Amino acid sequence: DSARRAQLKTHVSTIKHEFDVREIPLPSPPSQIIPLVTGRAEQTLEAGTVLRNQGIYAVPIRYPTVPRGQGRLRISLRSDHTEEDLVGLMDGIDELDRRDLLKRTAPWEAEQSG
């Protein structure tokens, strides 16, 4: 329904802003599916575990689904997520950043600039 679509759009905008503030790349245009680039397979699995331990479901995507060294976590926003859920997600992202498990460049940046 339109109210749920509007809520999801608000969530996407909120997360886009939070990622921009932290200088974490997102593909353009942003969507409810967030590919969080981590790099090597080991980092991707560790990052997924960190988020899972904080109650955040993030699917690790590794080679051969993506090229070697371009692992990522797939996070999906939903309209029924609360503001508290979004804050928790960003707290988890901040923890990944503190552990140096995020890449500040993304494979799609080259595609978008070319």
Secondary structure, DSSP 8 states (H G I E B T S, - for coil): -HHHHHHHHHHHHHHHHHHHHHT----SS--SEEEEEEESHHHHHHHHHHHHHTT---EEE-TTTS-TT-EEEEEE--TT--HHHHHHHHHHHHHHHHTT---SS-HHHHHHH-
